[in-house]
Amino acid sequence: MRRIPYFSGLDELDVAGKGIALNHNVNVWKFNRHFISRALLTPSFSKYSVIWTQNLVEEMMDYWKDGEDDDGN
């Protein structure tokens, strides 16, 4: 498993050893990975995330169309 290597700057930012990418404790990393997998891989989350993404894309397209009108293009 490749993870981000340890840097002293991570301690200064108080992010060393947290989450999945910055955690070097394998047992904690496995627990976090299991928890995230169980939460994100459910069918209901997948369905909701597709609907949410579609709504956000449509909203962003409206902003782009409004921006084109403001620029005269």
mmCIF file of the N, C-alpha and C atoms, coordinates in Angstrom:
data_MODEL
# 
_entry.id   MODEL 
# 
loop_
_atom_site.group_PDB 
_atom_site.id 
_atom_site.type_symbol 
_atom_site.label_atom_id 
_atom_site.label_alt_id 
_atom_site.label_comp_id 
_atom_site.label_asym_id 
_atom_site.label_entity_id 
_atom_site.label_seq_id 
_atom_site.pdbx_PDB_ins_code 
_atom_site.Cartn_x 
_atom_site.Cartn_y 
_atom_site.Cartn_z 
_atom_site.occupancy 
_atom_site.B_iso_or_equiv 
_atom_site.pdbx_formal_charge 
_atom_site.auth_seq_id 
_atom_site.auth_comp_id 
_atom_site.auth_asym_id 
_atom_site.auth_atom_id 
_atom_site.pdbx_PDB_model_num 
ATOM 1   N N  . MET A 1 1  ? 0.839   -1.184 0.000   1.00 0.00 ? 1  MET A N  1 
ATOM 2   C CA . MET A 1 1  ? 0.000   0.000  0.000   1.00 0.00 ? 1  MET A CA 1 
ATOM 3   C C  . MET A 1 1  ? 0.879   1.241  0.000   1.00 0.00 ? 1  MET A C  1 
ATOM 4   N N  . ARG A 1 2  ? 0.636   2.106  -0.934  1.00 0.00 ? 2  ARG A N  1 
ATOM 5   C CA . ARG A 1 2  ? 1.389   3.354  -0.994  1.00 0.00 ? 2  ARG A CA 1 
ATOM 6   C C  . ARG A 1 2  ? 0.574   4.452  -0.348  1.00 0.00 ? 2  ARG A C  1 
ATOM 7   N N  . ARG A 1 3  ? 1.210   5.126  0.573   1.00 0.00 ? 3  ARG A N  1 
ATOM 8   C CA . ARG A 1 3  ? 0.588   6.276  1.203   1.00 0.00 ? 3  ARG A CA 1 
ATOM 9   C C  . ARG A 1 3  ? 1.575   7.419  1.123   1.00 0.00 ? 3  ARG A C  1 
ATOM 10  N N  . ILE A 1 4  ? 1.122   8.588  1.479   1.00 0.00 ? 4  ILE A N  1 
ATOM 11  C CA . ILE A 1 4  ? 1.980   9.765  1.459   1.00 0.00 ? 4  ILE A CA 1 
ATOM 12  C C  . ILE A 1 4  ? 3.075   9.586  2.502   1.00 0.00 ? 4  ILE A C  1 
ATOM 13  N N  . PRO A 1 5  ? 4.344   9.809  2.143   1.00 0.00 ? 5  PRO A N  1 
ATOM 14  C CA . PRO A 1 5  ? 5.420   9.655  3.122   1.00 0.00 ? 5  PRO A CA 1 
ATOM 15  C C  . PRO A 1 5  ? 5.331   10.705 4.221   1.00 0.00 ? 5  PRO A C  1 
ATOM 16  N N  . TYR A 1 6  ? 5.965   10.403 5.335   1.00 0.00 ? 6  TYR A N  1 
ATOM 17  C CA . TYR A 1 6  ? 5.937   11.314 6.476   1.00 0.00 ? 6  TYR A CA 1 
ATOM 18  C C  . TYR A 1 6  ? 6.829   12.523 6.208   1.00 0.00 ? 6  TYR A C  1 
ATOM 19  N N  . PHE A 1 7  ? 6.306   13.709 6.472   1.00 0.00 ? 7  PHE A N  1 
ATOM 20  C CA . PHE A 1 7  ? 7.062   14.953 6.417   1.00 0.00 ? 7  PHE A CA 1 
ATOM 21  C C  . PHE A 1 7  ? 6.826   15.698 7.719   1.00 0.00 ? 7  PHE A C  1 
ATOM 22  N N  . SER A 1 8  ? 7.853   16.379 8.220   1.00 0.00 ? 8  SER A N  1 
ATOM 23  C CA . SER A 1 8  ? 7.701   17.104 9.483   1.00 0.00 ? 8  SER A CA 1 
ATOM 24  C C  . SER A 1 8  ? 6.669   18.223 9.366   1.00 0.00 ? 8  SER A C  1 
ATOM 25  N N  . GLY A 1 9  ? 6.474   18.746 8.176   1.00 0.00 ? 9  GLY A N  1 
ATOM 26  C CA . GLY A 1 9  ? 5.484   19.799 7.974   1.00 0.00 ? 9  GLY A CA 1 
ATOM 27  C C  . GLY A 1 9  ? 4.062   19.331 8.261   1.00 0.00 ? 9  GLY A C  1 
ATOM 28  N N  . LEU A 1 10 ? 3.828   18.023 8.137   1.00 0.00 ? 10 LEU A N  1 
ATOM 29  C CA . LEU A 1 10 ? 2.499   17.495 8.437   1.00 0.00 ? 10 LEU A CA 1 
ATOM 30  C C  . LEU A 1 10 ? 2.163   17.666 9.911   1.00 0.00 ? 10 LEU A C  1 
ATOM 31  N N  . ASP A 1 11 ? 3.177   17.531 10.781  1.00 0.00 ? 11 ASP A N  1 
ATOM 32  C CA . ASP A 1 11 ? 2.962   17.760 12.211  1.00 0.00 ? 11 ASP A CA 1 
ATOM 33  C C  . ASP A 1 11 ? 2.614   19.217 12.474  1.00 0.00 ? 11 ASP A C  1 
ATOM 34  N N  . GLU A 1 12 ? 3.284   20.117 11.779  1.00 0.00 ? 12 GLU A N  1 
ATOM 35  C CA . GLU A 1 12 ? 3.019   21.543 11.969  1.00 0.00 ? 12 GLU A CA 1 
ATOM 36  C C  . GLU A 1 12 ? 1.594   21.901 11.562  1.00 0.00 ? 12 GLU A C  1 
ATOM 37  N N  . LEU A 1 13 ? 1.079   21.227 10.555  1.00 0.00 ? 13 LEU A N  1 
ATOM 38  C CA . LEU A 1 13 ? -0.294  21.469 10.109  1.00 0.00 ? 13 LEU A CA 1 
ATOM 39  C C  . LEU A 1 13 ? -1.310  20.653 10.904  1.00 0.00 ? 13 LEU A C  1 
ATOM 40  N N  . ASP A 1 14 ? -0.820  19.806 11.794  1.00 0.00 ? 14 ASP A N  1 
ATOM 41  C CA . ASP A 1 14 ? -1.644  18.934 12.634  1.00 0.00 ? 14 ASP A CA 1 
ATOM 42  C C  . ASP A 1 14 ? -2.506  17.990 11.798  1.00 0.00 ? 14 ASP A C  1 
ATOM 43  N N  . VAL A 1 15 ? -1.924  17.445 10.730  1.00 0.00 ? 15 VAL A N  1 
ATOM 44  C CA . VAL A 1 15 ? -2.640  16.482 9.907   1.00 0.00 ? 15 VAL A CA 1 
ATOM 45  C C  . VAL A 1 15 ? -1.925  15.133 9.850   1.00 0.00 ? 15 VAL A C  1 
ATOM 46  N N  . ALA A 1 16 ? -0.750  15.027 10.434  1.00 0.00 ? 16 ALA A N  1 
ATOM 47  C CA . ALA A 1 16 ? -0.008  13.770 10.414  1.00 0.00 ? 16 ALA A CA 1 
ATOM 48  C C  . ALA A 1 16 ? -0.771  12.718 11.215  1.00 0.00 ? 16 ALA A C  1 
ATOM 49  N N  . GLY A 1 17 ? -0.875  11.526 10.667  1.00 0.00 ? 17 GLY A N  1 
ATOM 50  C CA . GLY A 1 17 ? -1.525  10.426 11.362  1.00 0.00 ? 17 GLY A CA 1 
ATOM 51  C C  . GLY A 1 17 ? -3.038  10.464 11.324  1.00 0.00 ? 17 GLY A C  1 
ATOM 52  N N  . LYS A 1 18 ? -3.607  11.279 10.458  1.00 0.00 ? 18 LYS A N  1 
ATOM 53  C CA . LYS A 1 18 ? -5.063  11.400 10.402  1.00 0.00 ? 18 LYS A CA 1 
ATOM 54  C C  . LYS A 1 18 ? -5.582  10.942 9.046   1.00 0.00 ? 18 LYS A C  1 
ATOM 55  N N  . GLY A 1 19 ? -6.791  10.415 9.048   1.00 0.00 ? 19 GLY A N  1 
ATOM 56  C CA . GLY A 1 19 ? -7.438  10.018 7.810   1.00 0.00 ? 19 GLY A CA 1 
ATOM 57  C C  . GLY A 1 19 ? -6.847  8.759  7.211   1.00 0.00 ? 19 GLY A C  1 
ATOM 58  N N  . ILE A 1 20 ? -6.918  8.659  5.894   1.00 0.00 ? 20 ILE A N  1 
ATOM 59  C CA . ILE A 1 20 ? -6.418  7.473  5.201   1.00 0.00 ? 20 ILE A CA 1 
ATOM 60  C C  . ILE A 1 20 ? -5.068  7.750  4.569   1.00 0.00 ? 20 ILE A C  1 
ATOM 61  N N  . ALA A 1 21 ? -4.918  8.864  3.884   1.00 0.00 ? 21 ALA A N  1 
ATOM 62  C CA . ALA A 1 21 ? -3.693  9.145  3.139   1.00 0.00 ? 21 ALA A CA 1 
ATOM 63  C C  . ALA A 1 21 ? -2.523  9.507  4.043   1.00 0.00 ? 21 ALA A C  1 
ATOM 64  N N  . LEU A 1 22 ? -2.769  10.158 5.154   1.00 0.00 ? 22 LEU A N  1 
ATOM 65  C CA . LEU A 1 22 ? -1.676  10.650 5.994   1.00 0.00 ? 22 LEU A CA 1 
ATOM 66  C C  . LEU A 1 22 ? -1.439  9.800  7.233   1.00 0.00 ? 22 LEU A C  1 
ATOM 67  N N  . ASN A 1 23 ? -2.096  8.666  7.337   1.00 0.00 ? 23 ASN A N  1 
ATOM 68  C CA . ASN A 1 23 ? -2.000  7.825  8.517   1.00 0.00 ? 23 ASN A CA 1 
ATOM 69  C C  . ASN A 1 23 ? -1.003  6.694  8.268   1.00 0.00 ? 23 ASN A C  1 
ATOM 70  N N  . HIS A 1 24 ? -0.039  6.546  9.164   1.00 0.00 ? 24 HIS A N  1 
ATOM 71  C CA . HIS A 1 24 ? 0.968   5.494  9.016   1.00 0.00 ? 24 HIS A CA 1 
ATOM 72  C C  . HIS A 1 24 ? 0.760   4.356  10.002  1.00 0.00 ? 24 HIS A C  1 
ATOM 73  N N  . ASN A 1 25 ? -0.276  4.431  10.823  1.00 0.00 ? 25 ASN A N  1 
ATOM 74  C CA . ASN A 1 25 ? -0.638  3.350  11.726  1.00 0.00 ? 25 ASN A CA 1 
ATOM 75  C C  . ASN A 1 25 ? -1.598  2.435  10.965  1.00 0.00 ? 25 ASN A C  1 
ATOM 76  N N  . VAL A 1 26 ? -1.135  1.242  10.607  1.00 0.00 ? 26 VAL A N  1 
ATOM 77  C CA . VAL A 1 26 ? -1.898  0.364  9.723   1.00 0.00 ? 26 VAL A CA 1 
ATOM 78  C C  . VAL A 1 26 ? -3.242  -0.027 10.328  1.00 0.00 ? 26 VAL A C  1 
ATOM 79  N N  . ASN A 1 27 ? -3.294  -0.299 11.626  1.00 0.00 ? 27 ASN A N  1 
ATOM 80  C CA . ASN A 1 27 ? -4.562  -0.699 12.242  1.00 0.00 ? 27 ASN A CA 1 
ATOM 81  C C  . ASN A 1 27 ? -5.597  0.420  12.178  1.00 0.00 ? 27 ASN A C  1 
ATOM 82  N N  . VAL A 1 28 ? -5.181  1.633  12.473  1.00 0.00 ? 28 VAL A N  1 
ATOM 83  C CA . VAL A 1 28 ? -6.098  2.774  12.399  1.00 0.00 ? 28 VAL A CA 1 
ATOM 84  C C  . VAL A 1 28 ? -6.483  3.025  10.946  1.00 0.00 ? 28 VAL A C  1 
ATOM 85  N N  . TRP A 1 29 ? -5.520  2.889  10.047  1.00 0.00 ? 29 TRP A N  1 
ATOM 86  C CA . TRP A 1 29 ? -5.781  3.087  8.624   1.00 0.00 ? 29 TRP A CA 1 
ATOM 87  C C  . TRP A 1 29 ? -6.829  2.095  8.129   1.00 0.00 ? 29 TRP A C  1 
ATOM 88  N N  . LYS A 1 30 ? -6.718  0.822  8.521   1.00 0.00 ? 30 LYS A N  1 
ATOM 89  C CA . LYS A 1 30 ? -7.689  -0.195 8.105   1.00 0.00 ? 30 LYS A CA 1 
ATOM 90  C C  . LYS A 1 30 ? -9.082  0.125  8.644   1.00 0.00 ? 30 LYS A C  1 
ATOM 91  N N  . PHE A 1 31 ? -9.146  0.575  9.898   1.00 0.00 ? 31 PHE A N  1 
ATOM 92  C CA . PHE A 1 31 ? -10.437 0.940  10.486  1.00 0.00 ? 31 PHE A CA 1 
ATOM 93  C C  . PHE A 1 31 ? -11.068 2.087  9.708   1.00 0.00 ? 31 PHE A C  1 
ATOM 94  N N  . ASN A 1 32 ? -10.290 3.137  9.444   1.00 0.00 ? 32 ASN A N  1 
ATOM 95  C CA . ASN A 1 32 ? -10.806 4.292  8.702   1.00 0.00 ? 32 ASN A CA 1 
ATOM 96  C C  . ASN A 1 32 ? -11.254 3.892  7.303   1.00 0.00 ? 32 ASN A C  1 
ATOM 97  N N  . ARG A 1 33 ? -10.472 3.066  6.650   1.00 0.00 ? 33 ARG A N  1 
ATOM 98  C CA . ARG A 1 33 ? -10.802 2.612  5.297   1.00 0.00 ? 33 ARG A CA 1 
ATOM 99  C C  . ARG A 1 33 ? -12.099 1.807  5.306   1.00 0.00 ? 33 ARG A C  1 
ATOM 100 N N  . HIS A 1 34 ? -12.242 0.919  6.281   1.00 0.00 ? 34 HIS A N  1 
ATOM 101 C CA . HIS A 1 34 ? -13.454 0.107  6.391   1.00 0.00 ? 34 HIS A CA 1 
ATOM 102 C C  . HIS A 1 34 ? -14.677 0.995  6.614   1.00 0.00 ? 34 HIS A C  1 
ATOM 103 N N  . PHE A 1 35 ? -14.551 1.961  7.506   1.00 0.00 ? 35 PHE A N  1 
ATOM 104 C CA . PHE A 1 35 ? -15.658 2.860  7.820   1.00 0.00 ? 35 PHE A CA 1 
ATOM 105 C C  . PHE A 1 35 ? -16.071 3.667  6.590   1.00 0.00 ? 35 PHE A C  1 
ATOM 106 N N  . ILE A 1 36 ? -15.101 4.217  5.886   1.00 0.00 ? 36 ILE A N  1 
ATOM 107 C CA . ILE A 1 36 ? -15.394 5.016  4.692   1.00 0.00 ? 36 ILE A CA 1 
ATOM 108 C C  . ILE A 1 36 ? -16.005 4.143  3.599   1.00 0.00 ? 36 ILE A C  1 
ATOM 109 N N  . SER A 1 37 ? -15.468 2.948  3.421   1.00 0.00 ? 37 SER A N  1 
ATOM 110 C CA . SER A 1 37 ? -16.014 2.044  2.405   1.00 0.00 ? 37 SER A CA 1 
ATOM 111 C C  . SER A 1 37 ? -17.459 1.688  2.703   1.00 0.00 ? 37 SER A C  1 
ATOM 112 N N  . ARG A 1 38 ? -17.762 1.402  3.960   1.00 0.00 ? 38 ARG A N  1 
ATOM 113 C CA . ARG A 1 38 ? -19.137 1.047  4.336   1.00 0.00 ? 38 ARG A CA 1 
ATOM 114 C C  . ARG A 1 38 ? -20.090 2.223  4.129   1.00 0.00 ? 38 ARG A C  1 
ATOM 115 N N  . ALA A 1 39 ? -19.613 3.424  4.367   1.00 0.00 ? 39 ALA A N  1 
ATOM 116 C CA . ALA A 1 39 ? -20.476 4.601  4.244   1.00 0.00 ? 39 ALA A CA 1 
ATOM 117 C C  . ALA A 1 39 ? -20.671 5.021  2.789   1.00 0.00 ? 39 ALA A C  1 
ATOM 118 N N  . LEU A 1 40 ? -19.622 4.946  1.983   1.00 0.00 ? 40 LEU A N  1 
ATOM 119 C CA . LEU A 1 40 ? -19.679 5.486  0.625   1.00 0.00 ? 40 LEU A CA 1 
ATOM 120 C C  . LEU A 1 40 ? -20.121 4.490  -0.439  1.00 0.00 ? 40 LEU A C  1 
ATOM 121 N N  . LEU A 1 41 ? -20.071 3.210  -0.143  1.00 0.00 ? 41 LEU A N  1 
ATOM 122 C CA . LEU A 1 41 ? -20.391 2.224  -1.167  1.00 0.00 ? 41 LEU A CA 1 
ATOM 123 C C  . LEU A 1 41 ? -21.806 1.672  -1.060  1.00 0.00 ? 41 LEU A C  1 
ATOM 124 N N  . THR A 1 42 ? -22.667 2.313  -0.300  1.00 0.00 ? 42 THR A N  1 
ATOM 125 C CA . THR A 1 42 ? -24.050 1.863  -0.206  1.00 0.00 ? 42 THR A CA 1 
ATOM 126 C C  . THR A 1 42 ? -24.813 2.302  -1.455  1.00 0.00 ? 42 THR A C  1 
ATOM 127 N N  . PRO A 1 43 ? -25.791 1.515  -1.872  1.00 0.00 ? 43 PRO A N  1 
ATOM 128 C CA . PRO A 1 43 ? -26.575 1.904  -3.057  1.00 0.00 ? 43 PRO A CA 1 
ATOM 129 C C  . PRO A 1 43 ? -27.288 3.245  -2.886  1.00 0.00 ? 43 PRO A C  1 
ATOM 130 N N  . SER A 1 44 ? -27.781 3.515  -1.690  1.00 0.00 ? 44 SER A N  1 
ATOM 131 C CA . SER A 1 44 ? -28.500 4.779  -1.485  1.00 0.00 ? 44 SER A CA 1 
ATOM 132 C C  . SER A 1 44 ? -27.564 5.975  -1.629  1.00 0.00 ? 44 SER A C  1 
ATOM 133 N N  . PHE A 1 45 ? -26.329 5.853  -1.141  1.00 0.00 ? 45 PHE A N  1 
ATOM 134 C CA . PHE A 1 45 ? -25.374 6.947  -1.288  1.00 0.00 ? 45 PHE A CA 1 
ATOM 135 C C  . PHE A 1 45 ? -25.019 7.150  -2.753  1.00 0.00 ? 45 PHE A C  1 
ATOM 136 N N  . SER A 1 46 ? -24.831 6.062  -3.477  1.00 0.00 ? 46 SER A N  1 
ATOM 137 C CA . SER A 1 46 ? -24.498 6.166  -4.902  1.00 0.00 ? 46 SER A CA 1 
ATOM 138 C C  . SER A 1 46 ? -25.617 6.859  -5.670  1.00 0.00 ? 46 SER A C  1 
ATOM 139 N N  . LYS A 1 47 ? -26.855 6.471  -5.393  1.00 0.00 ? 47 LYS A N  1 
ATOM 140 C CA . LYS A 1 47 ? -27.997 7.084  -6.076  1.00 0.00 ? 47 LYS A CA 1 
ATOM 141 C C  . LYS A 1 47 ? -28.093 8.565  -5.740  1.00 0.00 ? 47 LYS A C  1 
ATOM 142 N N  . TYR A 1 48 ? -27.953 8.892  -4.461  1.00 0.00 ? 48 TYR A N  1 
ATOM 143 C CA . TYR A 1 48 ? -28.048 10.281 -4.029  1.00 0.00 ? 48 TYR A CA 1 
ATOM 144 C C  . TYR A 1 48 ? -26.913 11.116 -4.619  1.00 0.00 ? 48 TYR A C  1 
ATOM 145 N N  . SER A 1 49 ? -25.700 10.557 -4.671  1.00 0.00 ? 49 SER A N  1 
ATOM 146 C CA . SER A 1 49 ? -24.567 11.328 -5.183  1.00 0.00 ? 49 SER A CA 1 
ATOM 147 C C  . SER A 1 49 ? -24.714 11.618 -6.677  1.00 0.00 ? 49 SER A C  1 
ATOM 148 N N  . VAL A 1 50 ? -25.316 10.697 -7.432  1.00 0.00 ? 50 VAL A N  1 
ATOM 149 C CA . VAL A 1 50 ? -25.547 10.939 -8.858  1.00 0.00 ? 50 VAL A CA 1 
ATOM 150 C C  . VAL A 1 50 ? -26.559 12.066 -9.041  1.00 0.00 ? 50 VAL A C  1 
ATOM 151 N N  . ILE A 1 51 ? -27.635 12.029 -8.271  1.00 0.00 ? 51 ILE A N  1 
ATOM 152 C CA . ILE A 1 51 ? -28.659 13.078 -8.360  1.00 0.00 ? 51 ILE A CA 1 
ATOM 153 C C  . ILE A 1 51 ? -28.071 14.422 -7.948  1.00 0.00 ? 51 ILE A C  1 
ATOM 154 N N  . TRP A 1 52 ? -27.313 14.431 -6.871  1.00 0.00 ? 52 TRP A N  1 
ATOM 155 C CA . TRP A 1 52 ? -26.705 15.660 -6.358  1.00 0.00 ? 52 TRP A CA 1 
ATOM 156 C C  . TRP A 1 52 ? -25.731 16.245 -7.380  1.00 0.00 ? 52 TRP A C  1 
ATOM 157 N N  . THR A 1 53 ? -24.912 15.383 -7.986  1.00 0.00 ? 53 THR A N  1 
ATOM 158 C CA . THR A 1 53 ? -23.953 15.838 -8.988  1.00 0.00 ? 53 THR A CA 1 
ATOM 159 C C  . THR A 1 53 ? -24.675 16.421 -10.197 1.00 0.00 ? 53 THR A C  1 
ATOM 160 N N  . GLN A 1 54 ? -25.742 15.774 -10.630 1.00 0.00 ? 54 GLN A N  1 
ATOM 161 C CA . GLN A 1 54 ? -26.510 16.279 -11.769 1.00 0.00 ? 54 GLN A CA 1 
ATOM 162 C C  . GLN A 1 54 ? -27.078 17.661 -11.460 1.00 0.00 ? 54 GLN A C  1 
ATOM 163 N N  . ASN A 1 55 ? -27.605 17.846 -10.264 1.00 0.00 ? 55 ASN A N  1 
ATOM 164 C CA . ASN A 1 55 ? -28.145 19.154 -9.883  1.00 0.00 ? 55 ASN A CA 1 
ATOM 165 C C  . ASN A 1 55 ? -27.058 20.220 -9.848  1.00 0.00 ? 55 ASN A C  1 
ATOM 166 N N  . LEU A 1 56 ? -25.887 19.871 -9.333  1.00 0.00 ? 56 LEU A N  1 
ATOM 167 C CA . LEU A 1 56 ? -24.786 20.837 -9.273  1.00 0.00 ? 56 LEU A CA 1 
ATOM 168 C C  . LEU A 1 56 ? -24.290 21.218 -10.663 1.00 0.00 ? 56 LEU A C  1 
ATOM 169 N N  . VAL A 1 57 ? -24.212 20.248 -11.566 1.00 0.00 ? 57 VAL A N  1 
ATOM 170 C CA . VAL A 1 57 ? -23.771 20.532 -12.932 1.00 0.00 ? 57 VAL A CA 1 
ATOM 171 C C  . VAL A 1 57 ? -24.772 21.458 -13.622 1.00 0.00 ? 57 VAL A C  1 
ATOM 172 N N  . GLU A 1 58 ? -26.059 21.184 -13.445 1.00 0.00 ? 58 GLU A N  1 
ATOM 173 C CA . GLU A 1 58 ? -27.072 22.052 -14.050 1.00 0.00 ? 58 GLU A CA 1 
ATOM 174 C C  . GLU A 1 58 ? -26.990 23.464 -13.485 1.00 0.00 ? 58 GLU A C  1 
ATOM 175 N N  . GLU A 1 59 ? -26.772 23.590 -12.187 1.00 0.00 ? 59 GLU A N  1 
ATOM 176 C CA . GLU A 1 59 ? -26.631 24.911 -11.571 1.00 0.00 ? 59 GLU A CA 1 
ATOM 177 C C  . GLU A 1 59 ? -25.401 25.631 -12.113 1.00 0.00 ? 59 GLU A C  1 
ATOM 178 N N  . MET A 1 60 ? -24.287 24.920 -12.251 1.00 0.00 ? 60 MET A N  1 
ATOM 179 C CA . MET A 1 60 ? -23.062 25.524 -12.770 1.00 0.00 ? 60 MET A CA 1 
ATOM 180 C C  . MET A 1 60 ? -23.239 25.960 -14.219 1.00 0.00 ? 60 MET A C  1 
ATOM 181 N N  . MET A 1 61 ? -23.961 25.170 -15.002 1.00 0.00 ? 61 MET A N  1 
ATOM 182 C CA . MET A 1 61 ? -24.221 25.549 -16.395 1.00 0.00 ? 61 MET A CA 1 
ATOM 183 C C  . MET A 1 61 ? -25.018 26.851 -16.450 1.00 0.00 ? 61 MET A C  1 
ATOM 184 N N  . ASP A 1 62 ? -25.970 27.016 -15.534 1.00 0.00 ? 62 ASP A N  1 
ATOM 185 C CA . ASP A 1 62 ? -26.739 28.263 -15.482 1.00 0.00 ? 62 ASP A CA 1 
ATOM 186 C C  . ASP A 1 62 ? -25.833 29.449 -15.176 1.00 0.00 ? 62 ASP A C  1 
ATOM 187 N N  . TYR A 1 63 ? -24.886 29.268 -14.237 1.00 0.00 ? 63 TYR A N  1 
ATOM 188 C CA . TYR A 1 63 ? -23.946 30.349 -13.916 1.00 0.00 ? 63 TYR A CA 1 
ATOM 189 C C  . TYR A 1 63 ? -23.089 30.702 -15.127 1.00 0.00 ? 63 TYR A C  1 
ATOM 190 N N  . TRP A 1 64 ? -22.637 29.684 -15.865 1.00 0.00 ? 64 TRP A N  1 
ATOM 191 C CA . TRP A 1 64 ? -21.818 29.935 -17.051 1.00 0.00 ? 64 TRP A CA 1 
ATOM 192 C C  . TRP A 1 64 ? -22.623 30.686 -18.113 1.00 0.00 ? 64 TRP A C  1 
ATOM 193 N N  . LYS A 1 65 ? -23.885 30.297 -18.285 1.00 0.00 ? 65 LYS A N  1 
ATOM 194 C CA . LYS A 1 65 ? -24.734 30.991 -19.259 1.00 0.00 ? 65 LYS A CA 1 
ATOM 195 C C  . LYS A 1 65 ? -24.941 32.441 -18.851 1.00 0.00 ? 65 LYS A C  1 
ATOM 196 N N  . ASP A 1 66 ? -25.158 32.692 -17.557 1.00 0.00 ? 66 ASP A N  1 
ATOM 197 C CA . ASP A 1 66 ? -25.311 34.065 -17.067 1.00 0.00 ? 66 ASP A CA 1 
ATOM 198 C C  . ASP A 1 66 ? -24.026 34.856 -17.264 1.00 0.00 ? 66 ASP A C  1 
ATOM 199 N N  . GLY A 1 67 ? -22.880 34.218 -17.066 1.00 0.00 ? 67 GLY A N  1 
ATOM 200 C CA . GLY A 1 67 ? -21.591 34.880 -17.254 1.00 0.00 ? 67 GLY A CA 1 
ATOM 201 C C  . GLY A 1 67 ? -21.355 35.254 -18.698 1.00 0.00 ? 67 GLY A C  1 
ATOM 202 N N  . GLU A 1 68 ? -21.785 34.407 -19.621 1.00 0.00 ? 68 GLU A N  1 
ATOM 203 C CA . GLU A 1 68 ? -21.654 34.723 -21.042 1.00 0.00 ? 68 GLU A CA 1 
ATOM 204 C C  . GLU A 1 68 ? -22.503 35.931 -21.397 1.00 0.00 ? 68 GLU A C  1 
ATOM 205 N N  . ASP A 1 69 ? -23.700 36.012 -20.841 1.00 0.00 ? 69 ASP A N  1 
ATOM 206 C CA . ASP A 1 69 ? -24.584 37.146 -21.116 1.00 0.00 ? 69 ASP A CA 1 
ATOM 207 C C  . ASP A 1 69 ? -23.989 38.445 -20.591 1.00 0.00 ? 69 ASP A C  1 
ATOM 208 N N  . ASP A 1 70 ? -23.338 38.403 -19.440 1.00 0.00 ? 70 ASP A N  1 
ATOM 209 C CA . ASP A 1 70 ? -22.736 39.598 -18.852 1.00 0.00 ? 70 ASP A CA 1 
ATOM 210 C C  . ASP A 1 70 ? -21.564 40.107 -19.679 1.00 0.00 ? 70 ASP A C  1 
ATOM 211 N N  . ASP A 1 71 ? -20.803 39.193 -20.293 1.00 0.00 ? 71 ASP A N  1 
ATOM 212 C CA . ASP A 1 71 ? -19.632 39.578 -21.080 1.00 0.00 ? 71 ASP A CA 1 
ATOM 213 C C  . ASP A 1 71 ? -20.005 40.008 -22.496 1.00 0.00 ? 71 ASP A C  1 
ATOM 214 N N  . GLY A 1 72 ? -21.209 39.753 -22.897 1.00 0.00 ? 72 GLY A N  1 
ATOM 215 C CA . GLY A 1 72 ? -21.630 40.100 -24.248 1.00 0.00 ? 72 GLY A CA 1 
ATOM 216 C C  . GLY A 1 72 ? -21.241 39.060 -25.274 1.00 0.00 ? 72 GLY A C  1 
ATOM 217 N N  . ASN A 1 73 ? -20.785 37.915 -24.850 1.00 0.00 ? 73 ASN A N  1 
ATOM 218 C CA . ASN A 1 73 ? -20.395 36.839 -25.775 1.00 0.00 ? 73 ASN A CA 1 
ATOM 219 C C  . ASN A 1 73 ? -21.495 35.825 -25.911 1.00 0.00 ? 73 ASN A C  1 
# 
